[in-house]
Each structure stands twice: as structure tokens, then as C-alpha cells.
Amino acid sequence: MELARTFNGKKFMWDGKAYPNEKEGKEIAQKYRGDGFETELVEEGNQFFVFTRRVVKEVAVEGKTT
């Protein structure tokens, strides 16, 4: 399985797990969406794979600038 895929011009990362059925894959995808991720569910070889992405909205910078 590829670690990253592009859907509609956006890069998504595989969550690293294979789900045995669509129901379980959809449940996991819903949990990711609840945490602010976009998701894509892919079926390959009787297994389901969840791909996620989240846009960084804020970057925390530590330390002093010189």
C-alpha cells in the first residue's frame, strides 16, 4: 500500500491500517473527520484503507529570532 495518494488534487496519507470491511473503515473515517481531518476510503483486495489529510492552520514557533 502506498503511504500517500492524491484525490482531487489533494495529498492524503494512509493511516497505516487495513480494515476488513467497509463498515469498520467508514467508522474510523468518521472518527478522523470528527478530529478535523478530510478522509478518503479506498477498497483494494477485499480490504479497506483510510487516507486522511488536515491543513495546518496555525504554526507555533519557539525561541528568539535574531
C-alpha positions in Angstrom: 0.0 0.0 0.0 1.3 3.5 -0.9 1.8 5.8 2.1 0.3 8.8 0.2 -2.2 9.2 -2.6 -3.7 12.2 -4.4 -7.5 12.6 -4.5 -9.0 15.6 -6.4 -5.6 17.3 -6.4 -5.0 17.0 -2.7 -2.4 14.8 -1.0 -3.8 12.3 1.6 -1.7 10.0 3.9 -2.7 6.4 4.7 -3.4 5.8 8.4 -1.3 2.6 8.3 -4.1 0.1 8.9 -6.1 -2.3 6.8 -9.8 -2.7 7.7 -11.6 -6.0 7.0 -14.9 -4.4 5.9 -16.4 -1.2 4.7 -18.4 -0.6 7.9 -15.3 -0.5 10.0 -13.4 1.7 7.5 -16.3 4.2 7.5 -16.4 4.2 11.3 -12.7 5.0 11.5 -13.0 7.7 8.8 -15.9 9.3 10.7 -13.7 9.5 13.8 -10.9 11.2 11.8 -13.5 13.7 10.4 -14.6 14.4 14.0 -11.0 15.3 14.7 -10.9 17.8 11.8 -9.4 15.6 9.0 -10.6 15.1 5.5 -10.8 11.4 4.6 -11.0 9.1 1.7 -11.9 5.4 1.9 -10.3 3.0 -0.6 -11.2 -0.7 -1.3 -8.5 -2.9 -2.6 -8.3 -6.7 -2.5 -11.3 -7.2 -0.1 -9.7 -4.7 2.4 -10.4 -1.1 3.1 -7.9 1.6 3.6 -8.4 5.1 5.1 -6.5 8.1 3.8 -6.5 11.4 5.7 -5.4 14.9 5.4 -5.6 18.1 7.6 -4.5 21.5 6.6 -2.2 23.2 9.2 -4.0 26.4 10.3 -1.5 27.7 12.9 2.2 27.2 13.3 3.7 27.6 16.8 7.3 29.0 16.7 9.5 28.7 19.7 12.7 30.6 20.5 14.0 34.0 19.8 14.7 35.5 16.4 17.9 37.2 15.8 
